[in-house]
């Protein structure tokens, strides 16, 4: 993937690249640290998926419940805001919301200040399920979080090596 493709992918998600030029190549050690960090993230996400499955919902539904309940104060829990926060297309968010409503975890509610808008609200069942899953996730983070943090620190706190070192390592 070249820089133009990265910029295009970021633009499709409403993001802007923070750098205007191609980043320097990574050393093998940097790649290993980055791979370890991704592995630690994937372990947590795998746990999250298993926990959601055990609770009878999909991982994305758990994320939706978190998103609705934890929406920043300045944003209302609308489908558009959920789609933006979850990096989903609007129609995908609608389908996810519909499935979650069918399970009795969310409901649609008219906005009391603007009757043209619909807000998403948690049901009592949704609140209980979210609370239980969130507690399990916090326990998991207490156990595995330190290694996740260490791996992230190794990625972020390792200085970039000059291009000559990268070239030398590639010749090995």
C-alpha positions, 0 to 999 in steps of 0.5 A: 500500500502506498501513501496515496492508498493510505490517505484514501483509506483514511479519507473514506473513514473520515480521518486525516493523515497526520503526516504528509510524506511516506514514513521511513522503513521500519527495522526488523526489531520495530516490526517485531514490536509492532507485531507483538502489540497487534498480538496483544490487542488481538488477544483482548479482542478475542476475549471480548468476542468470546465473552459476547458470544457467551452472553448470547450476543455478537461482539459488535452488539456489545460494542454498540451497547458500549457506544450508546451508553458511553456516548460523549455528552456533546453527542446524542445517541443517534444512529448517525453518531453510532455509525461514526463512532463505530466506523460503520456505514449508516446502513450497517449501523441500522442493521446492527441496531435493528438486531439489537432491538430485536433482542430487547437490549435497545429501543428507539425513542423520539428526541424530546427536543427535536421530534424529527430525530430518533435517539437510541436508549438502553433497555433494562435488560441491555443495561444489565448485560452491558454491566456484566460484560463490562465487568468481565472486560475490566477483569481481563484488562486488569490481568492482561492490560500490563502486557498490552501497555508494555508492548505499546510502550515498546512501540512508541518509546523506541526511537526511529532508526536512521535509514542507514541502519534499516538498509544494513539490517535488510542486507543481513 
